[in-house]
Amino acid sequence: MNNADKKDKWLIPLDSPFLGKSEFVRSTGEGFWSFLNNQNIKYDKDHFPFLSNHKLPRVKQVFDFGEYLHLSGKGEALAYLYQGMGKAWNYVGPVLDSELPHGFNDHTDRHTLWVTSTAVELLQRAGRSYRNGGGRYDSMSETLLTLVGMTHDLGNFIDRDRHSMYSAWLLSRLFYNFELNKEAWEAVLYTTLFHEEPMLRDMQVNLSGGIPLQWALIAADKMHVGRERIGDRSYESGIANHALEEDVHILLNALVVRSAWILAANSFVWHLDFSIEQLEEKFASFTKGNGRIWLPDSFHSQFEKKGRPYREIFAEIFANVYEARIRMSAMCIFLLFPEIKKFQVFLTDAKKTPRNGGIGGGEFMICEVVR
């Protein structure tokens, strides 16, 4: 990369005509406190220690980047971030829930903690520094990945469609003392800006020209699916309000008990544990009292008329809905692990009872991306 290319790579505008120097307002120009009130979202201003108490709240500089870089790893980094951010993560979910009839998938710290832990493990297993140009995995790489893992979605407070830009904007207001650690700071902003496909596309940025910090974050973020991604408003909608019929993302997440991954000899395997049954009390709104998740007629008709197992119907829908997510994850894994040749998505169903048609359990591959 020549000097001109490197310069252009980092000079990404972080301002918006809707944002002042430090005012925390929605992209529509509405103040954040006013927005919460108008959406009937109960809140406590003490839960946002990084915001002032003004009518239009202002972002306070609460983090010293130089001090942050000297933390020993993920544990200390999380404690440091929670001290300055308070309980703000609890509100990302309700804010996003206001955008869709049945709510949004979970973006509270249930999501960011999972993404952070997974991304850290990926980067550690790859043995890579946070940046290109050599270097091994170290405490700085871990603390930086913890930072982007926990904050990459905070821009949703301001705008969903451009949330990666606003997350980077917020970081640039929350932190100070980053001049002496410019390389690490630029890596944080770059990763945060370009963790979503729309921003990559709009700015014509290629993933292959990115950095390991970015690749680990994206791979972890895209692989977080399953029941813990279902938001509270989705549970409230349930069968009564046709949530599973009208929002395929809720249905797919409800049918994945857990998501996990393994590194094989020359392949990366993403495992989805499928089940149409559940015993959790929280899922009562998705059942009709029989301990099984209610499924739309589209499932039943294919099962009854065509004899297709539920898991095969699920696999087809999952591959179609999440094709872009799967391809983006695969590319990041290939960039992180040069020795990996295949990215495979497997579905596991251990049930063998007549309740799921007597089809038998087992494991089969949903799709495969080859380098």
C-alpha positions as CSV (number, residue, x, y, z in Angstrom):
1,M,0.0,0.0,0.0
2,N,1.5,3.4,-1.0
3,N,1.3,6.4,1.2
4,A,-1.5,8.0,-0.8
5,D,-3.7,4.9,-0.5
6,K,-3.0,4.7,3.3
7,K,-3.9,8.3,3.8
8,D,-7.2,8.0,1.9
9,K,-8.0,4.8,3.8
10,W,-8.2,6.5,7.1
11,L,-9.7,9.8,6.2
12,I,-13.3,8.9,6.6
13,P,-15.7,11.7,7.6
14,L,-17.2,11.2,11.1
15,D,-19.6,14.1,11.1
16,S,-23.2,14.5,10.0
17,P,-25.3,17.6,9.3
18,F,-27.6,16.3,12.1
19,L,-24.8,16.3,14.8
20,G,-23.1,19.1,16.5
21,K,-19.7,18.8,18.1
22,S,-21.0,16.8,21.1
23,E,-24.8,16.8,21.1
24,F,-26.3,13.4,21.4
25,V,-29.3,13.6,19.0
26,R,-31.1,11.2,16.7
27,S,-30.4,11.5,12.9
28,T,-33.8,13.3,12.6
29,G,-32.4,16.1,14.9
30,E,-34.5,14.9,17.9
31,G,-32.7,15.0,21.2
32,F,-32.0,11.6,22.8
33,W,-34.0,12.3,26.0
34,S,-36.9,13.5,24.0
35,F,-36.8,10.5,21.8
36,L,-36.9,8.1,24.8
37,N,-39.9,10.0,26.2
38,N,-41.8,10.0,22.9
39,Q,-41.2,6.2,22.5
40,N,-42.4,5.6,26.1
41,I,-39.0,4.0,26.9
42,K,-38.5,4.2,30.6
43,Y,-35.0,5.4,31.5
44,D,-32.7,6.7,34.2
45,K,-30.3,9.4,33.2
46,D,-27.8,7.9,35.8
47,H,-27.6,4.9,33.5
48,F,-25.8,7.1,30.9
49,P,-22.8,8.5,32.8
50,F,-21.2,9.6,29.5
51,L,-24.1,12.0,28.7
52,S,-24.8,15.4,30.3
53,N,-28.2,16.4,31.8
54,H,-28.9,19.1,29.2
55,K,-32.1,19.2,27.2
56,L,-30.0,18.1,24.3
57,P,-27.6,15.8,26.1
58,R,-23.9,16.1,25.3
59,V,-21.3,13.4,25.1
60,K,-18.6,13.6,27.8
61,Q,-15.1,12.5,27.3
62,V,-14.9,9.7,29.9
63,F,-12.1,7.5,28.5
64,D,-8.4,8.0,28.3
65,F,-7.2,6.0,25.3
66,G,-3.6,6.0,26.5
67,E,-4.7,4.6,29.9
68,Y,-7.0,2.1,28.2
69,L,-4.2,0.6,26.1
70,H,-2.3,-0.3,29.3
71,L,-5.0,-2.6,30.5
72,S,-4.0,-6.2,30.8
73,G,-6.8,-7.8,28.7
74,K,-10.5,-8.4,28.2
75,G,-11.4,-8.5,31.9
76,E,-9.9,-5.2,32.8
77,A,-11.1,-3.6,29.6
78,L,-14.7,-4.6,30.2
79,A,-14.6,-3.2,33.8
80,Y,-13.2,0.1,32.4
81,L,-15.8,0.4,29.7
82,Y,-18.8,-0.4,32.0
83,Q,-17.6,2.2,34.4
84,G,-17.9,4.9,31.8
85,M,-20.9,3.6,29.8
86,G,-23.0,2.5,32.8
87,K,-26.1,0.6,31.8
88,A,-26.4,2.1,28.3
89,W,-26.3,-1.2,26.6
90,N,-29.6,-2.1,28.2
91,Y,-31.3,0.6,26.1
92,V,-30.0,-0.3,22.6
93,G,-32.6,-3.1,22.4
94,P,-35.7,-0.9,23.3
95,V,-34.5,1.8,20.9
96,L,-34.2,-0.6,18.0
97,D,-37.5,-2.3,19.0
98,S,-39.3,0.9,18.1
99,E,-38.4,0.4,14.4
100,L,-40.2,-2.8,13.6
101,P,-43.7,-4.1,14.5
102,H,-42.3,-7.2,16.3
103,G,-39.2,-5.6,17.6
104,F,-35.6,-6.0,16.6
105,N,-33.1,-8.8,17.3
106,D,-31.2,-8.3,20.5
107,H,-28.5,-5.7,20.6
108,T,-28.0,-5.3,24.3
109,D,-24.8,-6.5,26.0
110,R,-26.0,-10.0,25.7
111,H,-25.0,-9.5,22.0
112,T,-21.9,-7.4,22.5
113,L,-20.4,-9.7,25.2
114,W,-20.9,-12.8,23.0
115,V,-19.4,-11.0,20.0
116,T,-16.5,-9.8,22.1
117,S,-15.7,-13.2,23.6
118,T,-16.0,-14.9,20.2
119,A,-13.9,-12.3,18.4
120,V,-11.2,-12.4,21.0
121,E,-11.0,-16.2,20.7
122,L,-10.9,-16.1,16.9
123,L,-8.0,-13.5,16.9
124,Q,-6.2,-15.5,19.6
125,R,-6.6,-18.8,17.7
126,A,-5.3,-17.0,14.6
127,G,-2.3,-15.7,16.6
128,R,-2.7,-12.4,14.8
129,S,-2.0,-8.8,15.9
130,Y,-4.8,-6.4,15.6
131,R,-3.1,-4.8,12.6
132,N,-1.4,-6.1,9.4
133,G,2.3,-6.1,8.9
134,G,3.3,-8.9,11.2
135,G,3.2,-9.1,15.0
136,R,1.5,-11.7,17.2
137,Y,-1.6,-11.6,19.3
138,D,-1.0,-9.6,22.5
139,S,-2.8,-7.8,25.3
140,M,-3.2,-4.7,23.2
141,S,-4.9,-6.7,20.4
142,E,-7.3,-8.1,23.1
143,T,-8.2,-4.8,24.6
144,L,-8.7,-3.2,21.3
145,L,-11.0,-6.0,20.2
146,T,-12.9,-5.7,23.4
147,L,-13.4,-2.1,22.7
148,V,-14.8,-2.5,19.2
149,G,-16.8,-5.6,20.2
150,M,-18.6,-3.8,23.0
151,T,-19.2,-0.5,21.1
152,H,-19.7,-1.4,17.5
153,D,-23.5,-1.2,17.7
154,L,-23.9,1.9,20.0
155,G,-24.6,4.0,16.9
156,N,-28.0,2.5,16.8
157,F,-29.0,5.0,19.5
158,I,-28.8,7.6,16.7
159,D,-29.6,5.8,13.5
160,R,-30.0,2.2,12.5
161,D,-29.1,2.4,8.8
162,R,-25.9,4.3,9.4
163,H,-25.1,2.9,12.9
164,S,-21.5,2.0,12.1
165,M,-20.7,5.6,11.3
166,Y,-22.4,6.9,14.4
167,S,-20.7,4.3,16.5
168,A,-17.4,5.6,15.3
169,W,-18.6,9.2,15.8
170,L,-19.5,8.3,19.4
171,L,-16.1,6.8,20.1
172,S,-14.4,9.9,18.8
173,R,-16.3,11.9,21.4
174,L,-16.0,9.5,24.3
175,F,-12.2,9.1,24.1
176,Y,-9.3,11.6,24.5
177,N,-5.5,11.3,24.6
178,F,-5.2,9.2,21.5
179,E,-2.7,11.3,19.6
180,L,0.3,9.3,20.9
181,N,-1.3,6.0,19.8
182,K,-2.6,7.0,16.4
183,E,-2.1,3.6,14.8
184,A,-4.2,1.8,17.4
185,W,-6.8,4.6,17.4
186,E,-7.2,4.5,13.6
187,A,-7.6,0.8,13.7
188,V,-10.5,1.1,16.2
189,L,-12.3,3.7,14.1
190,Y,-11.7,1.8,10.9
191,T,-13.0,-1.5,12.3
192,T,-16.1,0.2,13.8
193,L,-16.9,2.1,10.6
194,F,-16.5,-1.0,8.4
195,H,-18.1,-3.8,10.3
196,E,-21.3,-3.7,8.1
197,E,-21.7,-4.4,4.4
198,P,-23.6,-1.2,3.5
199,M,-20.7,1.0,4.7
200,L,-18.2,-1.2,3.0
201,R,-20.2,-1.0,-0.2
202,D,-21.0,2.8,0.0
203,M,-17.3,3.7,0.6
204,Q,-16.0,1.1,-1.9
205,V,-13.8,-0.5,0.8
206,N,-12.7,-4.1,0.2
207,L,-12.5,-6.5,3.1
208,S,-9.2,-7.9,1.9
209,G,-7.6,-4.5,2.4
210,G,-8.7,-4.5,6.0
211,I,-7.1,-5.6,9.3
212,P,-7.4,-8.6,11.6
213,L,-9.2,-6.5,14.2
214,Q,-12.0,-5.9,11.7
215,W,-12.1,-9.5,10.4
216,A,-12.5,-11.0,13.9
217,L,-15.2,-8.6,14.8
218,I,-17.2,-9.2,11.6
219,A,-17.0,-13.0,11.8
220,A,-18.2,-13.0,15.4
221,D,-20.9,-10.5,14.8
222,K,-22.3,-12.4,11.8
223,M,-22.2,-15.8,13.5
224,H,-24.3,-14.7,16.5
225,V,-27.7,-16.2,15.8
226,G,-30.0,-18.3,18.0
227,R,-32.5,-17.8,20.8
228,E,-30.4,-15.4,22.8
229,R,-30.7,-12.9,19.9
230,I,-34.5,-12.6,20.2
231,G,-35.5,-9.3,21.7
232,D,-38.0,-8.7,24.4
233,R,-40.6,-7.1,22.1
234,S,-40.5,-10.2,19.9
235,Y,-41.4,-12.3,22.9
236,E,-44.3,-10.0,23.7
237,S,-45.6,-10.3,20.1
238,G,-45.5,-14.1,20.1
239,I,-48.0,-16.1,18.3
240,A,-50.9,-13.8,19.2
241,N,-49.5,-11.0,17.0
242,H,-48.1,-13.3,14.3
243,A,-44.4,-12.6,15.1
244,L,-43.2,-15.9,13.7
245,E,-45.2,-15.6,10.5
246,E,-44.3,-12.0,9.7
247,D,-40.7,-11.8,10.8
248,V,-38.5,-14.7,9.5
249,H,-35.6,-13.6,11.6
250,I,-37.5,-14.2,14.8
251,L,-38.5,-17.7,13.5
252,L,-35.0,-18.7,12.5
253,N,-33.5,-17.5,15.8
254,A,-36.2,-19.3,17.8
255,L,-35.3,-22.6,16.0
256,V,-31.6,-22.4,16.8
257,V,-30.8,-23.6,20.3
258,R,-27.2,-22.6,20.1
259,S,-24.5,-21.5,17.7
260,A,-20.9,-22.7,17.9
261,W,-17.8,-23.1,15.7
262,I,-14.8,-25.3,15.4
263,L,-11.5,-25.2,13.5
264,A,-10.9,-28.4,11.6
265,A,-7.8,-29.4,9.6
266,N,-8.5,-27.2,6.6
267,S,-12.0,-26.0,7.2
268,F,-14.0,-23.8,9.6
269,V,-17.3,-25.3,10.7
270,W,-20.2,-23.2,12.0
271,H,-22.6,-25.5,13.9
272,L,-26.2,-24.7,14.4
273,D,-28.1,-26.8,16.9
274,F,-31.6,-27.1,15.6
275,S,-34.7,-28.0,17.6
276,I,-38.4,-27.4,17.2
277,E,-39.0,-28.1,20.9
278,Q,-38.1,-26.0,23.9
279,L,-38.7,-26.0,27.7
280,E,-37.8,-22.5,28.5
281,E,-40.5,-20.4,30.3
282,K,-39.5,-17.3,28.2
283,F,-40.7,-19.1,25.1
284,A,-44.3,-19.5,26.3
285,S,-45.5,-16.8,23.8
286,F,-44.1,-18.9,21.0
287,T,-46.0,-22.1,21.9
288,K,-49.6,-23.2,22.4
289,G,-49.0,-24.8,25.8
290,N,-47.5,-28.0,24.5
291,G,-43.8,-27.2,25.0
292,R,-43.2,-26.9,21.3
293,I,-42.5,-23.8,19.2
294,W,-45.4,-23.0,17.0
295,L,-44.5,-23.1,13.3
296,P,-46.1,-21.2,10.4
297,D,-48.3,-22.9,7.9
298,S,-45.4,-22.7,5.3
299,F,-43.5,-25.2,7.4
300,H,-46.5,-27.6,8.0
301,S,-47.6,-27.6,4.4
302,Q,-44.1,-28.6,3.1
303,F,-43.9,-31.3,5.9
304,E,-47.3,-32.7,5.4
305,K,-47.7,-32.5,1.6
306,K,-44.1,-33.0,0.5
307,G,-42.7,-35.1,3.3
308,R,-39.8,-32.7,3.9
309,P,-38.3,-32.8,7.4
310,Y,-38.6,-29.6,9.4
311,R,-34.8,-29.3,9.5
312,E,-34.5,-29.3,5.7
313,I,-37.1,-26.6,5.4
314,F,-35.3,-24.6,8.1
315,A,-31.9,-25.1,6.3
316,E,-33.3,-23.8,3.0
317,I,-34.8,-20.7,4.6
318,F,-31.7,-20.0,6.7
319,A,-29.4,-20.2,3.6
320,N,-31.6,-17.9,1.6
321,V,-32.1,-15.3,4.4
322,Y,-28.5,-15.2,5.6
323,E,-26.6,-15.8,2.4
324,A,-24.8,-12.4,2.6
325,R,-24.1,-13.0,6.3
326,I,-22.6,-16.4,5.6
327,R,-20.4,-15.1,2.7
328,M,-19.1,-12.2,4.8
329,S,-18.3,-14.5,7.7
330,A,-16.5,-16.9,5.4
331,M,-14.4,-14.2,3.8
332,C,-13.3,-12.8,7.2
333,I,-12.4,-16.4,8.3
334,F,-10.3,-16.9,5.2
335,L,-8.5,-13.6,5.8
336,L,-7.8,-14.5,9.4
337,F,-6.8,-18.1,8.7
338,P,-4.9,-18.4,5.4
339,E,-4.7,-22.2,5.9
340,I,-8.5,-22.6,5.9
341,K,-9.9,-23.6,2.6
342,K,-13.6,-24.2,3.4
343,F,-16.2,-22.4,5.4
344,Q,-19.0,-24.9,6.2
345,V,-22.4,-24.4,7.9
346,F,-23.8,-27.6,9.5
347,L,-27.2,-28.2,11.1
348,T,-27.4,-30.7,14.0
349,D,-30.7,-32.2,15.1
350,A,-30.5,-34.7,17.8
351,K,-34.2,-35.4,18.1
352,K,-35.4,-38.8,17.0
353,T,-38.9,-38.9,18.3
354,P,-42.2,-39.2,16.3
355,R,-43.0,-35.6,17.4
356,N,-40.8,-34.3,14.6
357,G,-42.1,-36.8,12.1
358,G,-40.0,-39.7,13.1
359,I,-37.4,-38.6,10.6
360,G,-34.5,-39.2,12.9
361,G,-31.8,-36.9,14.0
362,G,-28.4,-36.3,12.5
363,E,-26.2,-33.7,11.0
364,F,-26.0,-32.3,7.5
365,M,-24.4,-29.4,5.7
366,I,-26.5,-26.4,4.9
367,C,-23.9,-24.8,2.7
368,E,-20.2,-24.5,2.0
369,V,-18.1,-21.5,0.9
370,V,-14.8,-22.5,-0.8
371,R,-11.8,-20.2,-0.9
